[in-house]
Amino acid sequence: MSANPLRRVAEDLLAEWRGRGSYPPGPGDLSVSRTRQMARDPLPLLLGAYEELGPIFSMRLLHTKVIFMLGPEANHYVTVGHPENFHWRESSLGDLIPLLGDGLLTVDGDYHDRARAIMLPAFHREQVEAATAAMVAEAEAALAALRPDSVVDVYAWMRRLAMRIAMRALLGLDPDDGGNGALAAENFEAALGFFGIDFALRLVRGPGSPWRRLMASRAVIDRIVYTEIERRRAVPDSGRRDILSLLVEARGEGGERFTDTEIRDQLTTLMFAGHDTSTSTVTFALWELAHHPEALARLTEEQDRVLGGAPPTIDQLERELPYLDMVVDEVLRLYPPAWIGPRRAVRDFEWGGSRVPRGAYVNYCSWASHRLPEVFPEPEAFVPERFTRERKAALPRGAYVPFGGGKRICIGKRFGLIEVKLVTTMLLQRLRPDALPGRTMTVRQMPTLSPRGGLKMRLRNRA
């Protein structure tokens, strides 16, 4: 795909012209205020259109029309029922290619399926267990640095912790070495910042622009990653359990292996997909628990009874803490980090009584679908009990999709859930989150859901 913004705009306008007259109903006028609201507060816009127009509608954002499909049936159609009607790469996910390259998020078709098959063994149980040891060690150190009764930006705290875990578990680098580990973390954070700025600024090129800073950070990351790949190819070590080492050794069914570029792209994609999502989920969990003391009391009673103050094992996190599961499920319902599923139609199709033309941008939105009152009564309320095993099993297919679905369901889902549950549990074994009086929270959408401007809370000693 072209990285030239003017060429991208021209291609979008041409695709819309070809499909003229066949878009679902919705506002088609050029509106700066609508575009701005979609960037800053999309839920009222999307839910209002759903109430007025039904589960499929279109609206003009910036220069082009975008189609939205909301609700369980729409989510299932896009992710499981007919994924062949869509590509990811030509959607807004293509904007990630300058940083991620051709990783699982930005490729389609047979290549995606083959690459995913080669990568899957890196996420088997024994690999996740090895990563868990790094999570526990990093969480212990991060928690030891917190002073009870202090005011902490829990988002920034968790972001640093998640990056340190990524450095160890994904790259196998020491973030305290003063060299490549710290340098990679610093530049990956800087690169991610590009996707959190206003869209108009992302179009600017030239010296000093955010684009140039993104490219400079990518160059540093590439140097570090390619050096590590070369070193591990030259001196194989079957005892290493980090994801980079496993991808270097990975083979497909026919014995094929990833090239250096493919390893780099997949690794960077995993860092992008896992870092922000874990950070946001833990942060939102602490916010909701601070505002729902009855849920916090039930959760801490469960962990005290099962764990007795010890760090949890994978078996305990996955099988012996059912209320923790319910809390995390409810947090992911209210705040799915990957809140929107951008696609582009690669063929004409009909759904919900409307025709969708080839070339149209089509989005499903888990954030909006998770807040439909006919699916989740009192959708704004934090009610972990709605995710008991029986009630979760009774949900319509496609109703709950925080990790996507089908062949493109998040490959690191288990890794991410273990990290979220482990960090949340270890923190609550020592501290109690309290919201600051009068402090509110607003949600930022890019690149994933997160609290706008961070989130300061008081962490009190549980004793």
N, C-alpha and C positions, 0 to 999 in steps of 0.2 A: 504494500500500500504506500501511496505517496505521503510524505510528511509535510508537503506544501499545503498550507491551509487554504490558499486561494483555489488550488486545483480540487481540493476536497469539497469546497463549497460549490464549485461549478459542477462536479459530478453529482452532488446531491440534488441540485436544481434540475439537472437533466433527468435523473431518475424519477423525480416527482412529476415532471412534464410528461414523461412516458406513461405514468400511471394516472394521469389526470382523469377526474370523473369517477374514479373507482375507490376512493378512500372512504372509510367509515365516517359517520357524521361527527361533527365537532368544530370548534372555532378555527377558522383558517386564515384569519387576518394577522398581519404582522403586529405583534404586541411586545414591547419591551417589558412592560410590567408583568405579563404572563411568564415570559422567559425568566425574569428575575425571581418571580415567586417559585418557579420550578426549581431554580438553583438553591433557594434559601428555605422554602417552606412548602414542599410539594404535596404533603398529605391532604390539606383542605382542597387543593386544586383537583387532585386525582379522585378523591372520594366524592367531591361535588359533581364531577363529570360522570362518575359511576352512577350516582343517584339519578342524574338527569338523562343520561344517554344509554345506560346499560353497561354490560361487561366488556364491550369493545367500542372504542371511540378514537378519534384523532384530534390533535391540536398542533398548531404551528408554534414551534420553539426556535428562536433565532430565525434562520432563513428557510427551514424545511418543516414539513409535516411529520409528526411522529405518531405512530399508532400504539395504543395501550390496550392490553388484554388483562383484565383483573378477575380474580375469584378462583376457586378451586379448579373448575373445569378448564379455565384458561391456562393456569399454571401447569396442569397435567398435559394439556394439548402441546404446549411449547416444549416442555422438558422431557416428556415420556412418550406421548401419543404420536406426535409427528415432528420430531426434531429435524428430520430431513428437509423440512420446509425452510430451514433457517441456517444462517452462518453467524458465527460470533465475530470473526475477524473483520468483516466489513461494517460491523456496528461500531458504537462508540468505544468498545474495547480495543479497537484498532489504535486509539489514542495512546494506549499503553506500550505499543510496539517499540517506540524509541528507547524505553528503559528495559522492558522485559524480553524483547526479541520474539522468537517463535516458541514460546512456552505453551503449556496446556490451555491457558486462557485465551490465546490469540491464534490458535490453529483449529482447523476443522477436518472433517472427513476421515479417510483411512489413516492419514498420518497421525492425527490426534489419537485414534484408537490404538495404533501400534506403539506410539510413544507412551501412552498410559499403561499399556500392558507391560512394557519394559520397566516402568517405574513402580508398579504395584508392590513387588517384593520389598522395596525399601520402606514400606509402611506396614509390614507384617508385625505380628505381636512382639517378636524378640527385638525388632528395631525400635518399636515404640517404648518397650521396657528400658532399653539403653538410653533413649532420650529422656525418659522420666527421671533417671538418676541426675542428669544435668539440670532438669527443671527443679528438683528438690534442692540441689546444692545452691543454685542461683536464687531461688525463693528464700531459702534460709538466710543468705547473705543480705538480700534486699530488705527482709523483715527486720533483721538485727540492726539495720541502720535507721529504722524508724523510732522516733521517741514517742512514747505514749502521751496522749493528750495534746499532741501537736497538730497543727493544721497542715495538711498535705494535699498537693495537687495529685489526686490518685490516678488521674489519666496519665500525667507525665511520669509518675512513679512506675506504673504498669508498662508504659511504653518503653522505658529504659530496660525493665526486666525482660519484656518480650524480645527485645533486640538482643540482649545478652544470651537468652535461651536460643535464639535463632543462630547466633554466631557459633555456639557450641554444638547444638544438635544438628544444624543443617550444614554449616561449613567446617565444623571441627576446629575452629579457631578460638584462641583464648582472648576474650575481650579485655583482659588486664595486661596483655603482653606489651602494651605500648607501641606495637607495630601493626601488623596486618589486621588483627582482630578488631582493635579499636578504630583503625582507619576505615575498614570496611563498614563498620556500624555507623560511623560519623557520616560517610558519604551516602550510604543507603538512606539514612534519615533525611539528608539534604535533597536527594533525588525524589523521595516521596513528597516533599514539600511542593514540588511543581504541580502535582495533581490536586492540591488543596487550594490553589489560587483561582481567581475568577477566570472564566473561560476565555474572555477577551485577551487577558494577559498571556494566556498560553499560545495565542496566535502570533505573538511578537517574536521576531527573530533579530539577530544582530548582536554586536558586542554589549555585554552587560545585561542582556535579557534573561528572564527565567529559563528560556530554552537553552541558552549557552551554559548556564549554571547546571542544568540537568545533564547536558552532554559532558561537562567536565567531571561531574560526579560519576557518571557512567564509566568514563575512561579509567578512573581510579579503581572502581569496583572490578572492571574487566581485567585490569592488570593483576589484581590480587587473586581473582578466581582462576584465571588462566595459569598463573604461576603455581597455584595449588594443584590444579589438574595435572600439569606437567610433572610436578614432584610426586604425585601419587601414582601416576602411570609408571614413572621410573623406578619407584621403590614401593611396590604393592605391599599392603599390610592388611591381611584378612581379619585382624583383630579390631580394626577401626569400625565403629558403628555409626559414624555421622553420615548424613544423607549424601554429601558430596562423594565420599569414598565409595558408598554403595552404588551411586550412579556411574562412577568410573568403572566399576566391575560388572555392572548390569549387562545382561545379554537377552536378546529376544529369542523367540522359538527357533529361528534359523541361525542362531549364533551371532547375529548382528549386534553391534554395540553403538552407543551414542558417540558422535564426534565431539570434539572439545566445545564447539559452538553450541551444539545441542545441550550438552551438560550445563554450560553457562546459562542458556536461556531457561531451562527447566528449573535450575536452582534459584535464579533470580525471581522467577514466577512464584515459587514456593515461599520465598522470603516475603514477597509482596502480599500474597494471599493470606499468609499465616500471621504476620506481624500485627497489622492493624486490626484484624478481626478479633484476635485474642485480647488485645489491649482494650478495645471498646466493650467487649462482652463482660469482662471482669469489672470495668468501671461502671457500666450500667447496672450490673448486679449489686454492687455496693450502694449505689444511689437508691435503688428500689428497696433493698433491705433496710436501709436507714429510715425510709419512710413507712415501712411496714414492720414494726417491732414484733408483731405476733409471728410473722413468717421467719424473722431472724431468730426468735426464741426457739421455734420448732426446728430450724436448721441446726443451730448450735447444740440443741439437746441430742439430735440424731448423731452428729459427729462426735460429741463427747462419749455417747454410749457405745458407738462402734469403734472409734479410734483410740479413745483414752489419751488423747494428746499427742499421739505419734503421727508422723507423716503418713498419708494414705498410700496404699499400694494400688496398682492398676485394677486388680480384682475388686478391691473395696470401692474404688471410684465407679466402677462399671456395674457392680452387682449388689453392694451392701448399703448404699446411701440413696434410697429411692426419692427422698424429699429433695436432696441436692439435684437429682435429675429433673424433678418438676420445676425447681427454681430456675435452673439454667434454660430449660425449654421455654418457660414463660418469659424470661429475659430475651431470648432469641425471637420469640413471637413479637414482642413489643419493639425490639431494636435489632432486626436482622442486619448484621454488618454489611453483607453484600445485598443491599436493599432493593436493587433493581437488576433485572436480567435483560441486558440489551442484546438484540438480535437484528439481522437484516434478512428479509424474505428473499429467497433465491428462486421462488416460483410463485405464480398466482395460486391463491387458495381461498376458500370460503370458511368462515367460522362465525357463529352467533348471528347469522342472518346478514353478515356484511362480507364484502369481497376485499381481499388484501392484495394489492398489486406487487408483482416482482420488483425488487429494489427498494421497497418501503422499509423504513426503520420500524421495528416492532419490539415493544418492551413488555415483559410481564414484571410485576412489582410485588415482591413478597411483603414489603412494609405496608402497602395499602391493603393487600389481600388478607393479611393477618389482622386487620382492624375492621373487617366487615361484620356488623352486628348479627347478621343471620347465620354466620359461621361461628363467631366467638361472641356470645352475649356479653354486654358491658365491656366492649373491646378495649377501652382506655384503662380499665382496672387491672391491677397486678394481682392475679389469682393463680398461684402455682398449682392449686388443686384441680384446675381444668386439664392438667396433664398427668392425671393418674393413668396407670397402664390401660385400664378399661376405657377411659374417656379418650385417650389419645388414639387407641385402636379404632374407635368409633368415628373419628373424623373423616369427612369425605376425602377421597384421594386428591392430592394437590392442594389441600387446605393449609398445610404446614410445610413450608419449603425454605427454611433458613439456609440450607446448603445446596439449593438447586435440586435436581433430580435426574433420573435416567443415567445414560452413559457419561454425562458430564457432571454428576454429583461430585462435590469437592473431594479430591483424592486425599487431602490431609484432614478430613473431618474428624477422624478418631484422634489424631495427634492434637488437633486444636481443642477438642472437648476435654481431653485429659489435662492439657495445660490450664484451661479455664477452671476446671473443677479443682485441680490440685492447688493452684495459687489462691483461689477463693477460700478453700478449706484451711490452708495453712495460715492465711491472714486472720480468719475468724477464730482460729484456735487461740489467738493472742490478743486480738484487738476487736473493738466494736466500732463500726462506722456511724458517725452522727452527721446529719446535715447541718450546715451553718444556718443560723436564724436569718430568715429573709432571703436566703440565697435560692435562686431558681436555676433551671438548666434549659438551654436550648440545644437543638440537635443540628449538627453540620452533616451534609450529605457526601462530601467528596474527600478522598476517594471512597471511603466507607463511612457508615454512620459513626459519629463520635460526638462528644460534648463540645460545643463551640467554645473555644477559649480555654479548654481544660475543665477540670472539676475539682474545686477545693472542698475538702471535708475534714472534720476532726476525727482522728483515730484514737479512741480511748482504750485504756487498758481494761481487758475483760474482768480482771479481778476486782 
